[in-house]
Amino acid sequence: MRRLRELAERTPAGRERYVDLLRALAITMVVFGHWSVTVIGRDPGGQATGHSALGDLRWAYPLTWLAQVMPVFFLVGGYANAASLTRLQARGGDAAGWLIDRSARLVRPTSTLLLVLSAAAALAWPLGADPTQIREVFWFATIPLWFLVAYLAAVVLTPPMYSLHRRLGLAVPLALVTLVGLGDLGRLSGPEELSYGNYLFGWLAVHQLGFAWHDARTAPPPAETDAAGPSTPDRPGVRRRRLPTSRRAGLVFLAGGLSAVLLLTVLGPWPVAMLKVPDERLDNAAPPSLALLAVATGQLGLILLLRGPAERLLRRTGPWQLVIGVNLVVLTVFLWHLTAAILLIGLLDAVGTLPTPAVDTAAWWAWRVPWLLLLSAVLAVLVAIFGPVEARSGRHRSGRRPPRGTPARAALAVAGYAAVVAALLVNSTTPKQAPEPLGTPVPALVAYLAGAGVLRLLRSGWGTRG
């Protein structure tokens, strides 16, 4: 509490506290959303299994328009990335230095998860555990890494995409939305592979809106200069660099987003649910569809409409300290919340007290409250153990001029990120029934550790001059 109080007192007057609140709320909703729709059953061999209840809760599909909060995370991620990049560049830093600094907060907690899970698998295999079952548990625990692949790619692309934003403004996300539409047409008329680009284009479109929101909240100084040349007043039309953030704009975004999603789902071919539904042919989130981007637009409108009351709330010390506390360990919470479910299921099963009520029955609903409370307790223990890794990673150096990097340092930073992203992608796309004694393919684990090691070496100062 003392540290939270100190951090709250040192909060800069110009900090956009609402962004921090949205990040904390988004991750909290993801965690409780995953836990709430979990159904525990048993396979023919008597082993405990889990799956999503959404397939049996069709009445809840419209609720996923609020529950699908990954667009919110990419929106605030774009804002935060633009803010930290411009802040570092103002101190004389470069894009490579920004990528290296950013990797500490993102890669170190992820490395902890992978190393712990791989070590557990390495211990379980000699003790007689089936490599297929090891992979299945590992696959379930690392589902959050699928999202992290897209976010890390957005981070790597932030320097060039922010430069493009400074030149073309809102035309960039509009172009990306057009590419998502083309991917949707390919998915509907041909093989699903034609839409795989939407994994990048869809999330980048929302990330770009975060850039525009950042620029709307920061007035440019006189004679500002950037990579595009001398700054000019915000352009009219789609090339404007600043997002309209008035209450009227919020109403327009909300109404427009809701109208579009109704057309695309009720009259169009897309499912109403914005989360994965078992056995559905189409999935709005994997990869992102136009329907999901329409929901993101409506969510943006709601965010703008609620900004005023939220900012007044965050001026109070108690709520702001709570937001700070969650954000110190927010990635740890996200990465470990499904591991908490695995541990709780295993513990209850071992002592013979694991309930397996059928979904949408009175018993299943009655089990939701104790289920969420028990999961929260297990996750709290995991966060207490592993949260300090993230909290320490978030302590940025300040007051010193950033070191000047070399071209080799910049190339290695990109290569390190590429290895990490490729390894996480291989893990996420490897079937959960694959026999993997370490839980994940060994080449993927080696590639990840190599990439993370390179980034760690660069954070130590290697490759700088002056």
Backbone torsions as a table, in degrees:
resi	resn	phi	psi	omega
1	MET	NA	-35.2	-179.9
2	ARG	-63.7	-43.5	179.7
3	ARG	-65.4	-39.4	178.1
4	LEU	-61.9	-39.9	179.0
5	ARG	-64.4	-40.8	178.4
6	GLU	-65.5	-42.4	178.6
7	LEU	-64.3	-39.6	178.4
8	ALA	-63.8	-39.3	-179.2
9	GLU	-70.3	-28.1	-179.3
10	ARG	-90.3	3.1	-178.8
11	THR	-62.4	124.3	178.9
12	PRO	-60.3	146.5	-177.4
13	ALA	-61.3	-31.5	-176.3
14	GLY	-89.9	5.0	-177.5
15	ARG	-67.8	137.6	177.4
16	GLU	-83.7	87.6	-175.8
17	ARG	-65.1	-27.1	-179.3
18	TYR	-60.8	-34.9	178.5
19	VAL	-62.8	-42.6	178.4
20	ASP	-64.0	-39.7	177.5
21	LEU	-62.6	-44.2	-179.0
22	LEU	-63.6	-39.8	177.7
23	ARG	-62.1	-46.7	-179.5
24	ALA	-63.0	-42.9	179.6
25	LEU	-65.8	-40.7	-178.0
26	ALA	-61.3	-48.8	-178.2
27	ILE	-67.9	-39.8	178.1
28	THR	-60.5	-40.7	179.0
29	MET	-67.4	-36.8	176.9
30	VAL	-61.6	-46.5	-177.2
31	VAL	-62.0	-53.3	-177.8
32	PHE	-70.2	-27.5	175.6
33	GLY	-66.0	-47.1	177.8
34	HIS	-60.9	-45.5	-179.7
35	TRP	-63.4	-40.3	-172.9
36	SER	-67.1	-34.1	-175.3
37	VAL	-95.5	10.6	-179.6
38	THR	-76.0	133.0	174.6
39	VAL	-115.1	125.6	178.8
40	ILE	-100.6	128.8	176.7
41	GLY	-139.2	-164.0	178.4
42	ARG	-135.5	142.1	177.2
43	ASP	-82.1	175.1	-178.9
44	PRO	-57.0	-24.0	179.0
45	GLY	-86.6	0.0	179.2
46	GLY	90.2	0.4	179.1
47	GLN	-76.8	142.5	177.1
48	ALA	-68.0	136.2	178.1
49	THR	-132.3	164.0	178.0
50	GLY	-138.8	148.4	174.8
51	HIS	-154.2	171.9	-178.2
52	SER	-80.0	142.0	178.9
53	ALA	-84.8	-5.8	-172.6
54	LEU	-59.4	-32.9	179.4
55	GLY	-60.2	-23.9	-179.7
56	ASP	-104.8	4.7	-177.2
57	LEU	-124.6	59.8	-175.1
58	ARG	-60.9	-29.9	179.5
59	TRP	-64.6	-19.7	-176.8
60	ALA	-89.6	-2.8	-175.9
61	TYR	-56.4	-45.2	178.6
62	PRO	-62.7	-24.9	178.7
63	LEU	-66.6	-21.9	179.0
64	THR	-69.2	-13.5	176.2
65	TRP	-66.4	-25.1	172.9
66	LEU	-96.4	-35.4	-175.4
67	ALA	-72.3	-26.4	177.6
68	GLN	-79.7	95.0	-172.2
69	VAL	-108.7	10.5	176.3
70	MET	-60.5	-35.3	174.2
71	PRO	-58.5	-36.9	178.4
72	VAL	-63.0	-41.9	-179.3
73	PHE	-64.5	-40.8	178.2
74	PHE	-69.8	-33.6	176.7
75	LEU	-62.2	-51.6	-179.2
76	VAL	-71.1	-28.1	174.9
77	GLY	-64.4	-41.7	176.4
78	GLY	-62.2	-42.0	177.4
79	TYR	-60.5	-51.1	-176.8
80	ALA	-64.6	-39.4	-179.8
81	ASN	-67.2	-40.6	176.8
82	ALA	-63.8	-41.3	-178.5
83	ALA	-64.4	-46.8	-177.4
84	SER	-70.9	-35.6	179.3
85	LEU	-65.7	-47.8	-179.3
86	THR	-66.6	-34.0	178.7
87	ARG	-65.7	-43.2	179.5
88	LEU	-67.5	-41.5	179.9
89	GLN	-64.7	-33.0	177.7
90	ALA	-66.2	-25.2	178.0
91	ARG	-91.0	4.5	177.9
92	GLY	97.6	7.3	179.8
93	GLY	-80.8	172.1	179.9
94	ASP	-122.0	175.0	-176.2
95	ALA	-63.9	-38.3	179.6
96	ALA	-63.5	-42.8	177.6
97	GLY	-61.7	-36.5	178.3
98	TRP	-66.1	-43.5	179.2
99	LEU	-62.0	-40.7	-178.5
100	ILE	-66.4	-45.3	177.9
101	ASP	-62.8	-40.6	-177.4
102	ARG	-66.0	-29.6	-176.6
103	SER	-65.5	-26.9	-178.8
104	ALA	-61.4	-46.9	-176.4
105	ARG	-70.6	-29.5	-175.3
106	LEU	-95.0	-40.7	-171.2
107	VAL	-85.8	-38.8	-175.8
108	ARG	-61.5	-47.1	176.9
109	PRO	-64.0	-34.5	178.6
110	THR	-67.5	-40.4	177.5
111	SER	-61.6	-39.4	179.4
112	THR	-61.0	-45.6	178.8
113	LEU	-59.9	-49.8	-176.2
114	LEU	-64.9	-40.4	-178.7
115	LEU	-67.7	-40.7	179.5
116	VAL	-66.0	-45.5	-179.7
117	LEU	-66.0	-40.3	178.8
118	SER	-66.7	-38.3	177.5
119	ALA	-64.8	-41.0	177.7
120	ALA	-62.9	-40.9	177.9
121	ALA	-64.4	-40.9	-179.6
122	ALA	-64.6	-28.6	176.5
123	LEU	-79.9	-36.1	-176.2
124	ALA	-72.6	-34.0	-175.3
125	TRP	-62.9	-49.9	178.3
126	PRO	-65.0	-20.4	179.8
127	LEU	-84.3	4.0	173.9
128	GLY	105.9	5.2	179.0
129	ALA	-68.9	141.4	179.2
130	ASP	-71.9	126.0	179.7
131	PRO	-55.8	-30.7	177.3
132	THR	-67.7	-41.6	177.3
133	GLN	-68.3	-35.8	176.2
134	ILE	-59.9	-45.5	179.6
135	ARG	-63.4	-40.5	-177.9
136	GLU	-62.8	-43.1	177.9
137	VAL	-66.1	-44.2	179.6
138	PHE	-62.1	-43.2	179.9
139	TRP	-59.4	-46.2	-179.1
140	PHE	-64.9	-42.5	-178.3
141	ALA	-66.1	-27.6	-175.8
142	THR	-104.0	16.9	173.9
143	ILE	-53.8	-39.2	178.8
144	PRO	-59.0	-22.2	-178.3
145	LEU	-69.7	-20.8	177.0
146	TRP	-62.4	-42.4	175.9
147	PHE	-66.4	-38.2	-176.0
148	LEU	-65.7	-28.2	176.3
149	VAL	-57.1	-49.7	-178.5
150	ALA	-66.0	-39.0	-177.4
151	TYR	-69.7	-41.0	177.6
152	LEU	-62.9	-36.6	175.8
153	ALA	-63.0	-40.3	177.7
154	ALA	-64.9	-36.1	178.5
155	VAL	-65.1	-47.2	-179.9
156	VAL	-58.6	-38.0	-176.7
157	LEU	-85.8	-1.8	-176.3
158	THR	-58.2	-48.8	-178.7
159	PRO	-57.0	-51.9	178.7
160	PRO	-68.7	-35.2	-178.9
161	MET	-71.3	-32.2	176.1
162	TYR	-70.5	-37.3	174.8
163	SER	-62.0	-40.9	177.2
164	LEU	-65.1	-37.8	176.2
165	HIS	-61.1	-39.5	180.0
166	ARG	-65.5	-26.5	179.8
167	ARG	-86.5	-44.7	-168.1
168	LEU	-116.4	-9.0	174.5
169	GLY	60.0	-134.0	-174.8
170	LEU	-71.3	-7.9	174.5
171	ALA	-65.1	-26.7	-178.4
172	VAL	-67.3	-54.3	177.9
173	PRO	-62.5	-31.2	177.0
174	LEU	-65.1	-40.1	177.0
175	ALA	-64.9	-38.8	178.6
176	LEU	-66.8	-37.4	176.4
177	VAL	-63.3	-38.7	176.6
178	THR	-60.6	-41.5	177.7
179	LEU	-64.8	-37.3	176.1
180	VAL	-62.1	-41.5	177.8
181	GLY	-60.9	-41.1	177.0
182	LEU	-64.9	-38.6	176.5
183	GLY	-63.7	-38.8	177.1
184	ASP	-62.2	-41.8	177.9
185	LEU	-61.4	-40.5	178.1
186	GLY	-64.0	-39.2	-179.8
187	ARG	-67.3	-37.4	-177.6
188	LEU	-76.1	-30.5	-173.5
189	SER	-107.2	-9.9	-176.1
190	GLY	-147.4	-156.2	-179.8
191	PRO	-68.7	150.7	-177.6
192	GLU	-61.1	-27.0	-178.4
193	GLU	-57.8	-24.9	179.8
194	LEU	-65.2	-16.4	-178.2
195	SER	-103.2	3.5	-174.6
196	TYR	-64.1	-26.5	176.5
197	GLY	-61.5	-21.4	179.7
198	ASN	-64.7	-23.6	175.5
199	TYR	-57.0	-37.1	179.0
200	LEU	-90.0	-48.7	-174.2
201	PHE	-63.5	-41.2	-176.7
202	GLY	-64.8	-49.2	-178.3
203	TRP	-72.2	-32.3	175.9
204	LEU	-64.2	-35.7	179.3
205	ALA	-60.2	-44.6	179.1
206	VAL	-69.1	-39.3	178.2
207	HIS	-59.5	-39.6	178.3
208	GLN	-63.7	-35.4	176.9
209	LEU	-62.9	-31.5	174.8
210	GLY	-62.8	-38.9	174.4
211	PHE	-58.5	-47.1	-177.4
212	ALA	-64.8	-37.0	177.1
213	TRP	-64.8	-41.7	177.7
214	HIS	-59.6	-46.0	-179.6
215	ASP	-64.9	-31.6	178.4
216	ALA	-68.6	-25.8	-177.6
217	ARG	-94.6	-5.7	-178.4
218	THR	-125.4	114.1	179.6
219	ALA	-73.8	131.4	-179.0
220	PRO	-71.0	141.5	175.4
221	PRO	-71.7	162.0	178.3
222	PRO	-58.7	144.6	176.9
223	ALA	55.5	35.3	178.6
224	GLU	-62.5	142.8	179.4
225	THR	-130.3	140.3	175.9
226	ASP	-139.1	-167.9	-176.2
227	ALA	-63.0	-20.9	-178.7
228	ALA	-89.4	0.8	-177.6
229	GLY	106.9	-171.0	-179.0
230	PRO	-57.1	139.6	-177.8
231	SER	-73.0	146.6	176.5
232	THR	-123.6	161.7	176.6
233	PRO	-56.3	153.4	-177.1
234	ASP	-53.4	128.4	-176.3
235	ARG	-73.2	153.2	173.1
236	PRO	-78.5	166.2	174.7
237	GLY	74.5	-156.4	-171.3
238	VAL	-74.1	-11.2	179.5
239	ARG	-93.0	7.7	176.5
240	ARG	-67.0	144.0	-175.3
241	ARG	-90.8	-12.0	-174.6
242	ARG	-113.0	137.2	-178.9
243	LEU	-79.9	132.2	173.4
244	PRO	-62.4	126.7	-174.1
245	THR	-124.7	14.8	179.9
246	SER	-73.8	168.1	176.5
247	ARG	-62.2	-37.9	177.9
248	ARG	-62.6	-41.6	177.5
249	ALA	-63.0	-38.7	177.4
250	GLY	-59.7	-43.3	178.5
251	LEU	-63.7	-39.6	179.7
252	VAL	-65.2	-46.2	179.1
253	PHE	-62.0	-43.4	-178.2
254	LEU	-64.7	-48.2	-179.1
255	ALA	-66.0	-42.6	-179.7
256	GLY	-65.9	-42.0	179.4
257	GLY	-64.4	-44.6	179.7
258	LEU	-65.1	-40.9	179.0
259	SER	-62.6	-43.2	-178.5
260	ALA	-66.2	-42.2	-177.7
261	VAL	-69.2	-32.8	175.9
262	LEU	-65.2	-42.2	178.8
263	LEU	-64.2	-40.7	-175.2
264	LEU	-76.4	-25.3	-176.1
265	THR	-104.4	-43.7	-178.8
266	VAL	-77.4	-47.2	179.5
267	LEU	-95.8	-26.2	-177.5
268	GLY	-93.1	-169.6	-171.8
269	PRO	-90.3	-4.4	-170.7
270	TRP	-87.1	147.4	178.7
271	PRO	-65.0	153.3	177.4
272	VAL	-69.5	-38.5	-177.3
273	ALA	-69.7	136.5	177.6
274	MET	-98.7	3.8	174.7
275	LEU	-115.9	163.6	-178.5
276	LYS	-63.8	127.4	175.6
277	VAL	-113.6	126.1	-178.8
278	PRO	-55.2	136.1	174.1
279	ASP	73.2	4.0	173.9
280	GLU	-78.5	137.0	-179.3
281	ARG	-69.8	-40.1	-178.3
282	LEU	-105.2	144.9	179.9
283	ASP	-132.1	121.6	-177.5
284	ASN	-69.3	-23.1	-174.2
285	ALA	-102.6	-14.1	-175.8
286	ALA	-135.2	86.5	-0.6
287	PRO	-87.5	170.7	179.2
288	PRO	-56.1	135.5	179.7
289	SER	-108.2	173.4	174.1
290	LEU	-60.5	-34.2	178.8
291	ALA	-63.0	-41.5	178.3
292	LEU	-66.0	-38.1	177.7
293	LEU	-67.5	-32.1	174.4
294	ALA	-64.8	-41.9	175.5
295	VAL	-61.6	-41.5	178.5
296	ALA	-60.1	-37.9	177.7
297	THR	-64.1	-44.6	176.9
298	GLY	-63.1	-39.4	177.6
299	GLN	-63.9	-38.7	176.5
300	LEU	-59.8	-43.5	177.6
301	GLY	-60.4	-43.3	179.3
302	LEU	-64.6	-39.3	177.7
303	ILE	-60.2	-44.2	-179.9
304	LEU	-66.7	-36.6	-179.6
305	LEU	-69.2	-31.4	-177.4
306	LEU	-92.7	-0.4	-173.9
307	ARG	-61.7	-44.5	-176.9
308	GLY	-58.8	-57.2	178.1
309	PRO	-58.6	-38.0	-179.1
310	ALA	-65.7	-42.2	179.9
311	GLU	-64.9	-36.7	176.6
312	ARG	-65.3	-39.6	178.3
313	LEU	-63.7	-40.9	-174.8
314	LEU	-75.6	-9.5	172.8
315	ARG	-75.2	-11.9	176.0
316	ARG	-83.7	142.4	-173.2
317	THR	-63.7	-46.7	-176.0
318	GLY	-59.1	-55.6	178.6
319	PRO	-59.5	-38.2	-178.7
320	TRP	-67.8	-39.1	176.6
321	GLN	-63.5	-38.1	177.5
322	LEU	-62.2	-43.6	178.8
323	VAL	-63.0	-42.3	177.9
324	ILE	-60.2	-45.2	-178.4
325	GLY	-60.4	-43.8	179.1
326	VAL	-65.5	-42.4	-176.7
327	ASN	-69.4	-22.5	176.8
328	LEU	-63.8	-29.1	-175.9
329	VAL	-128.8	23.2	-170.3
330	VAL	-64.3	-38.2	179.5
331	LEU	-71.5	-35.7	176.7
332	THR	-61.9	-44.3	177.4
333	VAL	-57.4	-46.6	-178.1
334	PHE	-65.2	-45.1	-174.7
335	LEU	-69.2	-32.3	-171.7
336	TRP	-102.5	0.2	-172.3
337	HIS	-69.8	-29.6	176.8
338	LEU	-81.4	-28.9	171.6
339	THR	-62.5	-37.6	176.4
340	ALA	-59.9	-40.2	178.4
341	ALA	-65.0	-41.3	178.9
342	ILE	-62.1	-45.1	-179.1
343	LEU	-63.6	-42.2	-179.1
344	LEU	-67.3	-44.0	178.2
345	ILE	-60.3	-44.5	179.4
346	GLY	-63.0	-40.1	-179.8
347	LEU	-66.6	-48.2	-179.6
348	LEU	-64.5	-36.8	179.1
349	ASP	-67.6	-38.5	-178.1
350	ALA	-64.9	-33.1	-179.2
351	VAL	-96.8	5.8	175.3
352	GLY	73.0	27.5	-179.0
353	THR	-122.9	23.8	-178.4
354	LEU	-83.5	111.8	177.5
355	PRO	-74.6	142.5	177.2
356	THR	-132.5	57.1	-179.2
357	PRO	-71.0	152.6	177.5
358	ALA	-67.6	146.7	-176.7
359	VAL	-63.0	145.3	174.9
360	ASP	66.3	19.3	172.5
361	THR	-96.6	168.2	179.3
362	ALA	-60.1	-39.3	179.9
363	ALA	-65.4	-38.7	179.8
364	TRP	-65.0	-44.5	178.9
365	TRP	-66.3	-39.1	179.1
366	ALA	-64.5	-29.7	-179.2
367	TRP	-76.6	-14.7	-176.7
368	ARG	-60.2	-45.1	-175.0
369	VAL	-66.3	-54.2	177.2
370	PRO	-62.3	-33.3	177.8
371	TRP	-60.2	-48.5	-179.4
372	LEU	-67.1	-37.6	179.7
373	LEU	-66.5	-43.5	179.0
374	LEU	-65.6	-41.5	177.7
375	LEU	-63.0	-40.4	178.5
376	SER	-61.2	-39.0	179.4
377	ALA	-66.0	-43.8	179.5
378	VAL	-64.7	-44.0	180.0
379	LEU	-64.3	-36.5	178.2
380	ALA	-59.8	-38.4	177.6
381	VAL	-65.6	-44.6	179.9
382	LEU	-63.4	-40.3	179.2
383	VAL	-67.3	-37.8	177.6
384	ALA	-62.3	-34.1	-179.0
385	ILE	-79.0	-48.1	-170.5
386	PHE	-103.8	-14.2	-179.6
387	GLY	-59.3	-36.9	179.2
388	PRO	-57.6	-26.7	176.8
389	VAL	-60.4	-46.5	179.3
390	GLU	-71.4	-41.8	-177.8
391	ALA	-60.7	-40.7	177.8
392	ARG	-69.7	-33.9	-179.3
393	SER	-66.2	-26.1	-176.8
394	GLY	-82.4	-2.9	179.5
395	ARG	-83.9	100.6	-175.9
396	HIS	-85.7	148.0	174.0
397	ARG	-73.4	139.4	179.1
398	SER	-140.6	162.3	176.1
399	GLY	84.6	-7.3	178.8
400	ARG	-116.4	146.2	176.9
401	ARG	-69.5	130.6	-179.8
402	PRO	-61.5	144.4	179.1
403	PRO	-67.4	150.5	177.2
404	ARG	-81.5	130.3	-178.1
405	GLY	-93.2	164.9	176.3
406	THR	-103.0	161.9	175.8
407	PRO	-57.4	-36.5	178.8
408	ALA	-63.8	-37.8	178.9
409	ARG	-63.7	-42.6	179.2
410	ALA	-63.3	-43.3	180.0
411	ALA	-64.6	-39.4	179.2
412	LEU	-68.3	-34.9	177.6
413	ALA	-62.1	-45.2	178.7
414	VAL	-65.9	-40.4	179.5
415	ALA	-64.5	-39.1	177.8
416	GLY	-62.3	-45.8	176.4
417	TYR	-62.2	-42.3	-178.5
418	ALA	-60.9	-40.7	179.7
419	ALA	-66.4	-41.2	179.2
420	VAL	-64.2	-47.1	-179.0
421	VAL	-63.8	-44.3	-180.0
422	ALA	-62.0	-40.9	-179.6
423	ALA	-65.7	-43.4	178.3
424	LEU	-65.5	-35.4	178.2
425	LEU	-66.5	-42.9	178.2
426	VAL	-61.9	-43.0	179.0
427	ASN	-60.6	-44.7	-175.8
428	SER	-69.5	-30.3	-176.9
429	THR	-93.3	-9.1	175.7
430	THR	-71.4	128.4	-177.7
431	PRO	-55.8	145.4	-178.8
432	LYS	-72.4	-13.1	177.5
433	GLN	-91.2	0.0	-178.0
434	ALA	-69.7	137.4	178.0
435	PRO	-75.3	104.9	-179.5
436	GLU	-127.1	103.0	-177.1
437	PRO	-58.9	-28.4	177.9
438	LEU	-97.4	6.2	178.8
439	GLY	88.1	-28.4	179.8
440	THR	-137.5	154.1	178.4
441	PRO	-56.0	134.8	-177.7
442	VAL	-57.9	-43.3	177.7
443	PRO	-58.9	-36.7	178.5
444	ALA	-65.7	-42.1	179.8
445	LEU	-65.1	-41.6	178.6
446	VAL	-63.6	-44.6	-179.9
447	ALA	-62.6	-41.5	179.6
448	TYR	-62.4	-48.7	-178.0
449	LEU	-63.0	-36.0	177.6
450	ALA	-65.1	-46.4	179.2
451	GLY	-63.7	-44.5	178.9
452	ALA	-64.4	-36.8	178.3
453	GLY	-65.0	-40.7	177.7
454	VAL	-61.9	-44.9	180.0
455	LEU	-65.2	-37.6	177.2
456	ARG	-64.2	-42.3	178.0
457	LEU	-60.5	-42.3	-179.3
458	LEU	-67.7	-35.0	178.7
459	ARG	-67.3	-23.4	179.0
460	SER	-74.6	-9.6	176.9
461	GLY	111.9	-0.1	-179.4
462	TRP	-65.4	140.7	175.8
463	GLY	87.5	9.0	178.6
464	THR	-97.2	165.3	177.5
465	ARG	-138.3	151.1	178.5
466	GLY	84.9	NA	NA
